[in-house]
């Protein structure tokens, strides 16, 4: 059994520090998106112009992810994350503190670019740490993100309740989060710090499970410096990219339409209409908190299939709900189901690229895959809104349900050769998990 070269304590420190980084990002992002109405009012952004401002953030985040793919060929992902996370926090403060619409547009542009680099580098480190640990831990990182989101949304609610200005709300939070991000960045662990077995050798590949549909076997390449590694062809990653986009279409449907659906379609009160998204966030946290145990016990494929079926059932319940409480039950199922798909998609892409091309290819694959979370975010809300206006909102809920169900077609892609973790699914070497 080959042990990691990095001491166990350093790996544990790396895991805790990265979880804190996920937490910080969850809080910052929630503080931005939950205060969009206040941002609109502060800068006099018209209803017609607001969608352009909101769309610019994920578009520029996609650009940031593309730039990060090239950057990590020469710079470690940990250094990228250490640099961009304070920038994201400071950009949030600028959004709440600048004095004109043009200045807030610049602040949001910086936020978007930095978030793309942050999301990509953060998940690169998560996948490489999972590989070093030898068991599934990726869902735990995303659970920390969900917890940060709940804390950020709660702070935003308190700011709105006490009628705090954006600057007064964001200032103290950023004053805490920036030093925290700088300090925890000292303990990040890159995959280049970890001893790994390298790409799968032919004998190992023959002994492993067959390639999954949509993720065919790739030629084995010898280890090479990151700048010289050929990336995995986009067509080979496309199934996982589609899964990522469809999962975020489902997520954005809940975040953007749950309150309106409960109030306008199911006849709830205005106060009750705010509950479904909170319930969704809590169940997402709970599902991710225990999801790694499920992957170790049953394997990634079974967990993804189960999550997909539960999420689809949630959309079906929402679409058919006779009243508000039944609708909330559907949104609860959505949180429990969708929560496992995104972390496992990152893990599967990184593992496939690592096994076929090496460590550098894993980072590049994750940066490419990360773009599709912004694609789903951009498409989801307008898609459901257009279908709701043209057809019905009940019928519109069936479309993200159908898209999420596509994950079942590619579920075996999450269990590519040597994909098991823990218990009966543990890989034979502790340094060999992606």
N, C-alpha and C positions, 0 to 999 in steps of 0.2 A: 504494500500500500504506500503510495507516494504522498507525503505530507506537504502542505504548503511551506515555502521558505519563510513566509512572514510569520512571526510569533503569534500564538493564539490570542494573546492580549491585544496585540495590534489589530488583528482582524476584528475583535470585539469592539475596540475603540472605533475602528472604521465603520462598523455597522451602526453603532449608536450615533456617531457624528452624521452619517448620511441620513439616518432616520430624522434627526433634528433638522437637517437641511430640507427634507421633504415637508416636515411640519411647517417650517418658516414659509416655504413657497405656498402651501395650502392656505395659510393665514393671510398672506399678502394678496393672493389672487381673490380670495373671498372678500377682502376689504375693498377691492376695486369694484368687482362686479355687483356687489350688493348695494353700492352707493352710486350707481350710475344715474339714477334720477337726480340726486343731489349735485353730481358733477354737471349734469345738463343744465340745471337751474343756475348754478354758480356762474357758468360761462356763457349763458344765453344761447346754448346750442339748440337749433330748431329741431322739430320732430323729423323734418325731411333730411337734415344733415346728420342726425344722430346715427342712423344705420351705417353711414360711411365711416364715422369715427369708430364704431364698434367693429366693423368688418376689417378695418385697417390693422387692428391689433393681431388677430390670428394670421392674417396675410403676412405681416412683417415677422411674426413668430416663425412661420414657415421659412422665410428667408434666413432668419437666424439659425434655424436647424440645418439648412443647406450649407451655410458658412461654417458651422461647427463640424460638419462632416469633413470638410477640407482642413480645418484647423487642427483636429485631433490626429491628423497624420504626422504632425510635427510637435504638438503640444499635448501634454497629458490631460485627459478629461478633468482630473481633479483640479488642475490649475485653471481651466476654463470655468469650472463651477465656483472656485474661490473668487474669481474676478467678477463674474456676472451676477452672483446673488446679491452682493451689496448694491450693485447698480439697479437691480430690479426694485429693491427696497427704497432706494433714493428716488427712483422714477415715480414710485407710488406717492411719496411725499411731495414731489413736484406737481403731480396731478392735482393734489389738494391745495397747493400753495401758490402757484403762479398766478399772473394777473390778467391774462388775456386768452382768447380762444386760440390764437396762433401758438402761444406758448404751451397750452395744454395739449395741442396736437403734436408738438415736438415731444413732450413728455410721454404721451401715449405711444409714439413711434419708438422711442428709446425703450419703453417698457416692453413693447412687442418683440423687438429684436433681441433684447436680453432674455426674455422669457423663452424664446425658441432655443437659444444656446443653453439656457439653464435646464429646460426639460430634457433636452438631448443628453447633455453631459451627466445629469443626475441619474438618468436611467442606464447610461453606460456603466456608471460606477455600481449601480444596483445589480446589474446582470453579472459583472465581473466578481463582485463580492459573493453572489450566490454560487458562482463557479468555484470560488475558493472555499466556501463553507461546505460544499458537497451536499447541500439539501436546499429545499425551497425556502427562501426568505423574502422574495420579491414582493409578495402580497403585504408583508409587514411594513415595507417602506411606503407603499401606497395607502396603508391604513394610517400611517403617520400624517400623510398628506390630507386624508379625509378628516382626521382629528384637527389639524390646523385649519381646515376649511370651516369646521364647526365653531372653533374659537374665533376665527376672523369674522364670521357671520354674526356671532354673538356680540362681538365688540362693535360691529357696524350697527346692530340693533340698538345697543346702548347709546351710541353716538347720536342716532336718530331720535331716540326717546328723550335724551337730555338736550337735544337741539344743539349739539356741538358742531362747530365749523369743521370742514374737511381737514384743514390744517391742524386744528386742535386735536382731532381724532387721530390723524395719521402720524403727527409729530412724535408723541410719546411711544407709540408702537414701533416706529422705525428706529427710534433711539435705543430701543431694547433689541430689536431684531438684527440690526446691522452689526453690532459687536458680537452677538451670538453667532451670526453667520461667519464672521471673520475668525472667531476662536475655534468653532467646530471644524472649519476648513483645514486646520493643521493636522487633523487625524484622518482625513480621507485616504483611502487605499485604492490605488489603481490596479488594473489587471497586470500591468508591467511590474508591479511590486510582488506579484504572486506567482509561485511556480505552477505552471500548468503543463499538461502532457502534450500540448500542441494539437494540430488537426488530427482527425481520426486516421489511423493507418489502415491500409487495405484489409489486413486480417481482422482488425477490430470492426471495420465497417461490415464485413461479411458476417461477423458474429452478432451484430446488433439487429435491431428490428428493421423491417423493410421501410423504405422511404414512404413518406405520407403523400396522399394525393395533393398535387399542386406544389409539393416541395420535393422534386426529384433529386436523386443522388447527384452530387457534384464531384468533380475531380478533386483529388487530394493535392494540396499545395504545401510545399515545405514552409517552415517558419521564415518570416522575412520582416525587416523593419516596417513599421506602420506606413511610412511614406511610399513603400514599394509594393504593398499588398494590393492586389486587384480586388475591387469590391465585388460582392455577390451581384449577379445580374438582376436588374429590377424585376424582370418577368418571374424570377424564382421567388422573390419576396411579395409579389402582387397578391397572392391569397391572404397573407397576413396583413397586408396593407388594407385590403378590403374589409377584413374583420375589424381592424382598428377604426376605420372610418365609420362603419355601420354601428359599432359600439358607441362612438361619440355622437352619432345621430340620435341614438336612443337616449343618451345622457342629456344632450341639449334639449330634447323634447320634454324631458321632465323638468329641467331647470327653467325653461322659458314658457312652458304651457301648462304646467300642473295647476297653478293657482287659477288661471283663466278657465281651464277646463272644469275644475271643481265648482267654480262660482257660476259660470255662464251655462254650462251643459248639465251639471248635476245639481244645480240650485242650492249650493251651500252659502253660508254667510261669508262676508268678507274676511272675518277673523279666521274662520275654519279653513278658508282657501289658502291661508299661509302655511298650514300644517303639513301638507303632503311633501313639499320639498325638504322640510326639516326631518320628517320621518325617513325620506329617501337618503339623506345624508347620514343619519344615524345607522340605518341598516347597511349602508355601504361600508361604514366604519366597522360594524360588527362582522360583516361577511369577510372583509379583508383581514380582520384581526385573527380569525380562525381559519382562513383559507389555506395558509401554508400547511397547517396540520392535515387538511384534506388532501393536498397535493402529495404530501409525504406518505399518507396512508393509502390513497387510491390511485395516485398518478395524475398528471396534468390533464390528460385527455378526458378522463372521467369527470374531473372538476369543471372543465370548460363546457363539456356537454351538459352537465347538470345546471350550471349557471345559465347557459343559453336557453334551456327549456324553462327554467324558472322565470327568466326575464320575459320570454315570449308569453308565458302564462300571465305575467303581470300586465302586459299590454292588452291581452285578451280580456282580462277582468276589468281594466280601465274602460275599454271600448264598450263592454256590455253592462257596466255598472248601473244598477237602478237608482242609486243614490250616492250621497257624498261619502258615507262610511265604507261602502263597497269600493268606491274609487280609491280611497286611501289604502285599503287592503291591496289593491293592485299596484299602487306606487311603492308599497312596502316590498312586495315581491320583486319589483323592478330593481330596487336597491340591492337586495340579496343576490339577484341573478347577474346584473351587469357588472357588479364590483370585481368579479374575478377575471373578466375577459381581458381588459387592457393590460394589467400586470403580466399575465401569462403570455400575451402576444409579444410584449417586449422580450420576455425571457426566451420564447421560442425562436424569435428572429435572431437574437444574439447567439443562442446555442447553435442554430443551423449555420450561421456565418462562421462561427468559431470552429466548428467541426470540419467545415469544408475549406476554409481559407486561412484561419488563424485569428489571433487576438485583434489585430488591426481591422480586419474585415467585420468583426463583431461590432465595434464602435461605429463604423460607417453604416452598417445595416440598421442599427438603432436610430441613427440620425435620419436616415431616409424614412424609416417607419414612423418616426415622430411627426413628420409632416402631415401624415394622414389623420392625426387626431385633430389638427386644425381644419382639415378638409371636412371632417364630419361635423365639427362645431359650426362651420360656416353654412353647411348645407341643411342641417337638421331643423333649425328654427324656421327659416323661410319655407322649407318644404312642407312642414306640418301646417304652417299658417296659410299657404296657398291652397293646399288640399282642403283645409277646414273651410275656407271662404268659398271655394268652388264646389265642394261636395258636402261634407259634414265633418265635424271634429271627431265624432266617434269613428267614422271611417278612416280619418287621417291617422288615428292611433294604430290602425292595422298595418300601415306602411312600414314604420320602424320595426314593428313586430316581425314582418316578413324579412326585412333586411337583417335583423339580428339572427333570425333562423338560418341564414346563409352560413353562419359559423359552424353549424352541424356538418355541412359539406366538407369543411376544411379542418374538422376537429382533430383528425389524426396528425395534422401538421404540428400540433402541440406535443406530440409524442414521437418526434423524429428519433433516430438512433441515439441510444443512451440518455433518453429523456427522463427517466424515473428519478425520484428523490425519496429518500427516507424509507425506513421500515422495509417493506417488501419491494420497494421501487428504488432503493438506494443504488447509486452507481458504485462500481467497485473501487473507485479512487476518490479520496476526499477532495482532491484539488480539481476535480473534473466535472463541474456543474456549470451550466450557463443559463 
